[in-house]
Amino acid sequence: MLTALQAQRQCQICRQADDEYSIVANSWRFSNDYSSQLFFAMVDFDEGPDVFQALKLNSAPMFIHFPAKGKSKRQDTMDLQRVGFAAEAIAKFVAERTGVQIRVVRPPNYTVPLLILLALGVIGLLAYFTRIDVSFLYSTTNWGYVALCVIFAMSSGQMWNQIRGPPFAHRDPNRSEER
């Protein structure tokens, strides 16, 4: 993986790609099929600009497969615009290039259980303080607060990004560079 993680580069996509790349690398490292036939390496632009110059690259992140024998072909570069950089897409790219199947194992996400516990705690506190009086459910003010929270969450742009899945970068028709 070729990337630019330094804060001065302000490459948020590089940080996201680094997280996904680390998931794939760790999945391979801790798998039962681990062997020395496949290596994962990462070069940061600020730590190895000569590598970027030798490969004639001016953008990051970039996933490139370097075969053991022969030169790299065009197909050895992962097309991030087409397939994205999710851990599963990287594992599929590795399998296509090397024949090594990597089962992606993501770290556990504790957000949902914590939110359920928080919701149960809030409900328990409300029940305790109202002495099991459910009249707060009939309050239009409370439902108004709930409605406002839902409206703010849906109009914040997060839901649009979740549904539409916009590209990570796009070409400006007036210029030849990515934005």
N, C-alpha and C positions, 0 to 999 in steps of 0.2 A: 504494500500500500504506500502510495506517495501522497503526502498530506502537508498541511501547513497549520499546525496547532498553536503556534505562539499567539498570545493575546493581541499583539500589534497587527497581526494579519486579519483579525476579525472574521474568521471563516467558521461560521456556525455549522455549516454543512460538514466541514471537516471533523468537528467534534462529534456530530451524530454518526458519521461514517466510522469514526474511530471506535465508538461504542459498539456498533454492529460488527466491525472487524474483530474486535477483542472477543466478542461472544463466539464467533466462528473459530478463532484461534484457540480459545480455551476449550471449546467443545472438542476440537481435534486433539488437543494436548491431553485431556483427561478421558479420552475414549479408550475402549479396549483395543481398537484397531491402530492405535498410535504406533508409528514407525518413523524411521529417519528418511523415508522417501519423499516427504513433503515438509517444507519449511514455510513459516509465515514470517515476513519481515516488514518493517515499516521505516520509511525515511521521511523525516521532517524537512521542509524546504530550508529552514534556517540552520539546520544541522548538516545538511548535505546538498548545497546548491549545485555542486558539480555533477551530482547524479541527475538532477533535473536538466542541466545543460547538456549532458551527454545523451539523454533521451529526447532532447528537444521538446520539453514540456513547459508550458507556461500557465497551467491551471491545476487545481487540486480540488478534491481528492481524486485519485486515480488508482485503479486496481489493475495490476499487470501480472501476467503469468510468465515466468522465465523458464522455458523448458530446460531439462538437463542437457540435452544435445540439440544442436542447431540454433538458429536465430529465432527471435520472437517474430510472430506473424501479426497481422492486423487483428485476427480473432483472439489473440492473447491479451487484448485490452478489453476490460469489461465496459459495456456501454451503459453508463449510469442513467442517461436520459431515458433509455428504453426499459430497463429492468429495475432501476432504483438500486439502493445499497442496503436493503434489509439483509439480515444475517442469512436468511433462507436463500435469497438471490445470490449472495456471495458463495454459499455452499454449493449451489447448483452450478455456478460458474467454475468453481474448483473441480467439481465432478466431471463437467464437460471437458475441461482441459487436461485433467490428470487421470480420471477414472477412479479417483478416491472418493468414496461416499462419506460425507460427514453428517452425522445426526446432530442438528442444532439443539443445544440445551440452554435455554434461557434461565437466568437467575429468577428465583421466585419473586412475584410481585405481591407485596403485602398490603397494597392500597385498599382493595375491596374489603378484606376482612376488617381492617382498621376503620373504614367508613361505616361498616355494619355495626361494629362495636360502639362507635361514636353516636350513631343514630339511636341505637338501643339505650345508650346512656342518657341522651337528651330526652328520649321518651320516658325513661325511668325517672329522671329529675322532674319533668313536667307532671308526671303522675303523682310523684311524692309531694310536690309543692301545691298542686291543686287538689290533693287528697282524693284522687280518682274522680274528680269532677270533670266531665268531658265537655263542659260548656265552651272551653277554648277552641274546640273544633267548629263551633258555630260562629265564631268571631270573624267578621268580614275583614278586620284589620290584619289578623294573622294570615288569612288566605291571600290578602293583598301583598303581604311581604313575600310569601311563597311564590306568587305569580311574578313579582318583580325579580326575584332571584332567577327564576327560570328564563324570563325575558332577557335579562342581562347575560346569562350564560349562552343563550342561543344567538344573540346578536353580537357577541364578542369576536366572532370570526373563527373561533375554535371549531364550531360545528360545521361551518363551511369547509374548513380544511379537512375535517374528518370525512365528510361526505364526498367532496370533489377530488381530494388528493392532488393538489396542484403540483406542478413540476418543481424540482429543487432550484433550478435555474432556467432562464429562458433567453433566447436570442433577441436582441434588440434589432428590429428591421432596419433601423437607420445606421447601425454600426455592425461590425463583424464580431464583437466581443459578447461574452455572456454577462448577464446581470444577475 
